[in-house]
Amino acid sequence: MTAHRRERQGAILRLIRDRQISTQAELSAALHEAGFEAVQTTVSRDIAELGLVKVRAPNGRLVYAQSGTTDLDRLRELDGALRRWARSIEASDSLVVVFTPRGFAAALGDAIDDSNHPNVLATVAGENTVLVVPVAGVTAAALREELSRHLLEGAA
């Protein structure tokens, strides 16, 4: 890792700790103010390398944050729950439906809720289905794809 990249990534960590930054454009602008020039692809790569996640700030806005152990543990638990209980995941225009064996929907709904997934507003569990409501601005199709990736991560 070059010294410049290390310095830039250190600046990114300081910026997200001190400010609520929601987009790559906001992060690029903040880096520019701090004396770093970085194009969008560089910022995107830095976000991935640093393992930054989006979390809900107290004001409800999704902002970048460092991924903590608890975040990783919750995502691992969600991965396991989806692999164990989800038979399939489908999307309608505005909702995601996760199909489970009879009797497992409540447990899976709890796991999704407990994950504090930044793109999930709420879940409603029945006997063998979980309705997952995406947050405003996230399509059901995008959330379905994201949840489906959890199914595949441990399958290889």
matplotlib code that plots the C-alpha trace (Angstrom):
import matplotlib.pyplot as plt

x = [0.0, 1.4, 1.9, -0.5, -3.2, -2.6, -2.9, -6.1, -7.7, -6.7, -8.4, -11.5, -11.7, -11.4, -14.0, -16.6, -16.0, -16.4, -19.2, -22.3, -21.3, -23.9, -22.6, -19.4, -19.8, -20.0, -16.9, -15.0, -15.9, -14.8, -11.5, -11.0, -11.6, -9.0, -6.5, -6.8, -7.8, -9.6, -11.8, -15.0, -13.5, -10.7, -13.2, -15.2, -12.2, -11.2, -14.6, -14.4, -10.8, -11.7, -14.8, -17.1, -20.8, -23.8, -25.5, -28.6, -27.6, -29.9, -31.6, -32.5, -30.0, -27.8, -24.1, -20.8, -19.2, -16.4, -17.7, -17.4, -17.2, -20.9, -21.9, -19.9, -21.4, -25.0, -24.3, -22.8, -25.9, -28.2, -26.1, -26.6, -30.3, -31.0, -29.1, -30.8, -34.4, -34.9, -36.2, -36.5, -36.6, -38.9, -39.6, -42.9, -43.0, -42.5, -42.0, -39.6, -41.0, -38.9, -40.4, -39.4, -40.5, -43.6, -42.9, -39.6, -40.7, -40.8, -37.3, -36.0, -37.9, -36.3, -32.8, -33.5, -34.7, -31.7, -29.2, -30.1, -29.8, -29.6, -31.9, -34.7, -37.4, -39.4, -40.5, -43.8, -43.6, -46.4, -46.1, -43.9, -43.3, -41.6, -42.5, -39.5, -40.2, -37.3, -36.4, -37.4, -35.2, -34.3, -36.2, -37.6, -35.6, -32.3, -33.1, -34.0, -30.6, -28.8, -30.5, -30.0, -26.2, -26.3, -27.8, -24.8, -21.9, -21.5, -22.6, -19.4]
y = [0.0, 3.4, 6.1, 8.3, 5.7, 4.9, 8.6, 9.0, 6.0, 7.3, 10.6, 8.7, 7.0, 10.3, 11.9, 9.3, 9.3, 13.1, 13.7, 12.0, 11.1, 9.3, 9.1, 8.6, 12.1, 13.6, 11.6, 12.8, 16.4, 16.0, 14.4, 17.4, 19.8, 17.8, 18.2, 14.8, 14.4, 11.2, 10.2, 8.3, 4.9, 5.5, 6.4, 3.3, 1.1, 2.7, 2.1, -1.6, -2.0, -0.4, -2.5, 0.5, -0.2, 2.0, 2.4, 4.3, 7.5, 8.8, 11.2, 8.2, 9.0, 6.1, 7.1, 5.4, 3.7, 1.3, -2.2, -3.4, -7.0, -6.7, -5.7, -8.7, -11.0, -9.9, -10.3, -13.8, -14.7, -13.4, -15.5, -18.6, -18.0, -17.4, -20.5, -22.6, -21.4, -19.6, -21.8, -19.0, -15.2, -13.3, -9.6, -7.9, -4.2, -3.0, -6.0, -9.0, -12.3, -15.0, -18.5, -20.9, -24.3, -24.2, -22.9, -21.1, -17.7, -16.1, -17.1, -15.9, -12.6, -12.1, -12.8, -10.2, -7.7, -8.4, -7.9, -4.2, -4.5, -0.9, -1.5, -3.2, -1.1, -3.9, -7.6, -9.3, -13.1, -15.6, -19.4, -20.0, -16.5, -13.4, -10.1, -7.8, -4.1, -2.1, 1.4, 4.3, 4.6, 0.9, -1.2, -4.6, -6.2, -4.7, -5.9, -9.4, -9.5, -8.4, -11.0, -13.7, -13.0, -14.0, -17.4, -18.0, -16.7, -19.9, -22.3, -22.5]
z = [0.0, -1.0, 1.6, -0.2, -0.2, 3.5, 4.3, 2.2, 3.8, 7.3, 6.3, 5.2, 8.6, 10.4, 8.2, 8.7, 12.4, 12.6, 10.1, 8.8, 5.2, 3.1, -0.4, -2.3, -3.7, -0.2, 0.8, -2.3, -1.5, 2.1, 1.0, -1.4, 1.5, 3.5, 0.7, -1.1, -4.7, -5.4, -8.3, -7.7, -8.6, -6.0, -3.3, -4.2, -3.9, -0.6, 0.8, -0.2, 1.1, 4.5, 4.8, 5.4, 5.9, 5.9, 9.3, 10.3, 12.2, 15.0, 12.6, 10.3, 7.6, 6.3, 6.7, 6.3, 9.3, 10.1, 10.2, 13.8, 15.1, 16.1, 12.6, 11.1, 13.7, 12.9, 9.2, 9.8, 11.8, 9.0, 6.4, 8.5, 9.1, 5.5, 4.4, 7.1, 6.6, 3.3, 0.5, -2.0, -2.1, -4.5, -5.1, -6.0, -7.0, -3.4, -1.1, -0.8, 0.2, 1.7, 1.7, 4.5, 5.7, 7.8, 11.3, 10.5, 9.2, 12.7, 13.5, 10.1, 10.5, 13.9, 12.4, 9.6, 12.2, 14.5, 11.7, 11.6, 7.8, 6.5, 3.6, 5.6, 7.2, 8.7, 8.5, 9.0, 9.5, 8.9, 9.2, 6.1, 4.6, 5.7, 4.1, 4.0, 3.5, 2.0, 3.2, 1.0, -2.0, -2.2, -4.7, -3.7, -6.6, -5.2, -1.7, -3.1, -4.8, -1.7, 0.5, -2.1, -1.9, 1.8, 0.7, -1.7, 0.4, 2.5, -0.3, -2.3]

ax = plt.figure().add_subplot(projection="3d")
ax.plot(x, y, z, "-o")
ax.set_aspect("equal")
plt.show()
